[in-house]
Amino acid sequence: MTNTRPGSYVVHTATFEGPLDQLLQLAQQGQVDLETIPLAEIAAEYLAHSRRAFDVEEATETLWMLAALIELKARALLPHPPPVEEPPAEEPGDLQELLEERLATYRVFKDVATALRALESYQQRVFLHPPEEPAGPLLSGVALADLFRAFQEVLARVPDRVEEVPPQSITVAEQMAAVLALLADGVEGVPFEALFRAAATRLEIVVTFLALLELIRLMRVRVVQDATFGAIRVYGRAARDGGGQTGGAGDD
Amino acid sequence: MDAPLGTEGVRPEEPGMIELEQAAGDAARLHERDARVRETARAIECILLVSGGPVRVEQLVDAAQVPPEIVVAAVEILMQEYAARGLEIQTVAGGYQLATRPDHAEVVQRFLGAAGREPLTQATLETLAIVAYRQPITRPELEAVRGVRSEYVLERLEERRLIRVVGRKATVGRPILYATTEGFLRYFGLRDLADLPPMAAFGMIHPAAPEE
């Protein structure tokens, strides 16, 4: 049940070859000994891979899966209490039946998913007034990739030097407040780069970017790019409670 | 306005006259109701335009200050009138909404400079289908059907406001229960959950579904 897209990252190690989600699944089922899998190498390899072909969606999933693997491995490396008694294996006949039943159920849902897909594609071609207000994040003309590219440009300004871990860490909440304060003054908006202090450290830039993403999610800012590869401007928005009076799509 | 004071009892009317007057009164009332419905229809049209989302009958009743049956009749008129227009009135999430017809999606997108919308991934859609038909459902129950861990997909669905936490199941570990949101109904243009595509009975063999 793994979904491997063409060009997506494949793990190559001495003991395992295949997509990362499969590795995670096998590790979760205990079918792969994580102690033999060098996770640091996989992470480094994925980083190299993502420099060639970057996909935000894939990167997000990969990050999540690697984190899950690290957690599993950390648990495996810790001394653990005696193993819990395995429940007695089920009769092969029952198992067969169970599997078939499960497959049948799954197929039914696959069918309704197809029906829902048709409804989705109808409704995706339908527009309301005001366009997209309650549903979409307020990105106009900006794809996530554009935002990410701009982020990388800012990040590239920082000299690549080893840093000491600052004694006080910056939190996303702090940076959210800082970004909002910056946007509070003008209706003019602020160029994307101005969100980051010239002397900002890598950590500060990353946290500020996370803060910006969070503000977009909370619909507190609008991000506008007028031309492809053009300058990205960020505008503040008044705080709103809920999604207006239209009944609120799960605003709770 | 009719039946002026003092005329009653003074001069006995012929029966035919009374019937005629009643018929005239009925016609006048009908005419009045018709005018009221049409005016309400115009007002509702305005509300649907500015709301940008589904509006329930109760909300229309409150705003237009007319009884529900007038609202319903008015919406029917609007729906007929819009049959030949670029806009349509959809029945979504328990309300009515004014929306562009999908036939003109390309033109609208070109005008807005908006990119086509990203459909849900197959895994996300399947997960959402299971939640929709089995709600409220816990993650272990969901995973039993899908056969894979579904933490990430559930998180994404919650983030997109298509599902939400509605409580905890009263079993061991008190697992979180998920259900679909009103946003889910809007996303698929469904009137309510009963409007979901019918699901084949469990274990039923699908003759026209060749699976690899």
Boltz contact constraints between the chains, C-beta under 6 A:
constraints:
  - contact:
      token1: [A, 1]
      token2: [B, 147]
      max_distance: 6.0
  - contact:
      token1: [A, 1]
      token2: [B, 148]
      max_distance: 6.0
  - contact:
      token1: [A, 3]
      token2: [B, 123]
      max_distance: 6.0
  - contact:
      token1: [A, 64]
      token2: [B, 152]
      max_distance: 6.0
  - contact:
      token1: [A, 104]
      token2: [B, 203]
      max_distance: 6.0
  - contact:
      token1: [A, 105]
      token2: [B, 145]
      max_distance: 6.0
  - contact:
      token1: [A, 108]
      token2: [B, 200]
      max_distance: 6.0
  - contact:
      token1: [A, 109]
      token2: [B, 126]
      max_distance: 6.0
  - contact:
      token1: [A, 109]
      token2: [B, 129]
      max_distance: 6.0
  - contact:
      token1: [A, 109]
      token2: [B, 130]
      max_distance: 6.0
  - contact:
      token1: [A, 112]
      token2: [B, 129]
      max_distance: 6.0
  - contact:
      token1: [A, 112]
      token2: [B, 197]
      max_distance: 6.0
  - contact:
      token1: [A, 112]
      token2: [B, 199]
      max_distance: 6.0
  - contact:
      token1: [A, 113]
      token2: [B, 125]
      max_distance: 6.0
  - contact:
      token1: [A, 113]
      token2: [B, 126]
      max_distance: 6.0
  - contact:
      token1: [A, 113]
      token2: [B, 129]
      max_distance: 6.0
  - contact:
      token1: [A, 115]
      token2: [B, 197]
      max_distance: 6.0
  - contact:
      token1: [A, 116]
      token2: [B, 129]
      max_distance: 6.0
  - contact:
      token1: [A, 116]
      token2: [B, 188]
      max_distance: 6.0
  - contact:
      token1: [A, 119]
      token2: [B, 188]
      max_distance: 6.0
  - contact:
      token1: [A, 119]
      token2: [B, 189]
      max_distance: 6.0
  - contact:
      token1: [A, 120]
      token2: [B, 119]
      max_distance: 6.0
  - contact:
      token1: [A, 120]
      token2: [B, 188]
      max_distance: 6.0
  - contact:
      token1: [A, 122]
      token2: [B, 102]
      max_distance: 6.0
  - contact:
      token1: [A, 123]
      token2: [B, 188]
      max_distance: 6.0
  - contact:
      token1: [A, 123]
      token2: [B, 189]
      max_distance: 6.0
  - contact:
      token1: [A, 124]
      token2: [B, 117]
      max_distance: 6.0
  - contact:
      token1: [A, 125]
      token2: [B, 102]
      max_distance: 6.0
  - contact:
      token1: [A, 125]
      token2: [B, 105]
      max_distance: 6.0
  - contact:
      token1: [A, 126]
      token2: [B, 99]
      max_distance: 6.0
  - contact:
      token1: [A, 126]
      token2: [B, 100]
      max_distance: 6.0
  - contact:
      token1: [A, 126]
      token2: [B, 102]
      max_distance: 6.0
  - contact:
      token1: [A, 127]
      token2: [B, 100]
      max_distance: 6.0
  - contact:
      token1: [A, 127]
      token2: [B, 108]
      max_distance: 6.0
  - contact:
      token1: [A, 128]
      token2: [B, 52]
      max_distance: 6.0
  - contact:
      token1: [A, 128]
      token2: [B, 99]
      max_distance: 6.0
  - contact:
      token1: [A, 129]
      token2: [B, 52]
      max_distance: 6.0
  - contact:
      token1: [A, 130]
      token2: [B, 52]
      max_distance: 6.0
  - contact:
      token1: [A, 133]
      token2: [B, 52]
      max_distance: 6.0
  - contact:
      token1: [A, 246]
      token2: [B, 51]
      max_distance: 6.0
  - contact:
      token1: [A, 246]
      token2: [B, 53]
      max_distance: 6.0
  - contact:
      token1: [A, 249]
      token2: [B, 161]
      max_distance: 6.0
  - contact:
      token1: [A, 249]
      token2: [B, 182]
      max_distance: 6.0
  - contact:
      token1: [A, 249]
      token2: [B, 183]
      max_distance: 6.0
  - contact:
      token1: [A, 249]
      token2: [B, 186]
      max_distance: 6.0
  - contact:
      token1: [A, 250]
      token2: [B, 161]
      max_distance: 6.0
  - contact:
      token1: [A, 250]
      token2: [B, 164]
      max_distance: 6.0
  - contact:
      token1: [A, 250]
      token2: [B, 181]
      max_distance: 6.0
  - contact:
      token1: [A, 250]
      token2: [B, 182]
      max_distance: 6.0
  - contact:
      token1: [A, 250]
      token2: [B, 183]
      max_distance: 6.0
